[in-house]
Amino acid sequence: MKIELEGFVVGGIDVEQDDIVQLVSEGEWRPLPPHLQKEGREKTLVFKVKLPNGKVKEISLNRTTQVTLVSQYSNDSKKWMNRDLKVHCVTQNVAGKFKQVIYLTPPDWISPTEKGRDKLAEALDIKDEDIPVVE
């Protein structure tokens, strides 16, 4: 298979909310740029990722994504490869600039917030048909 690398993934351009991607490498640790080094953190974990359009780029996995993938699959990053992963794009302040931060999760993953909302709805006996829809 021919792989074309074109730099790092950019949220909102290369991927969007709910896209499905696959990691196609087991990852490697690389030095962070000096302006991003903080609290003794000098390295970042970088993977090659296959995008929805079939192109392959690189992505630096944030700690939240790493913890999610370890808890769902394994602490061996080889076991993360070639699995469908769902993209979550969130605008956040990173080093003084607002950026689209990308989180990856298993496709069927439900956030703690969604779980809490579902439990509350269940406890209050609220059904989907009871929720008004604004069009």
Secondary structure, 3 states (H helix, E strand, C coil): CCCCEEEECCECCCECCCCEEEECCCCEEEECCHHHCECCECEEEEEEEECCCCCEEEEEECHHHHHHHHHHCCCCHHHHECCCEEEEEEEEEECCEEEEEEEEECCCCCCHHHHHHHHHHHHCCCCHHHCCCCC
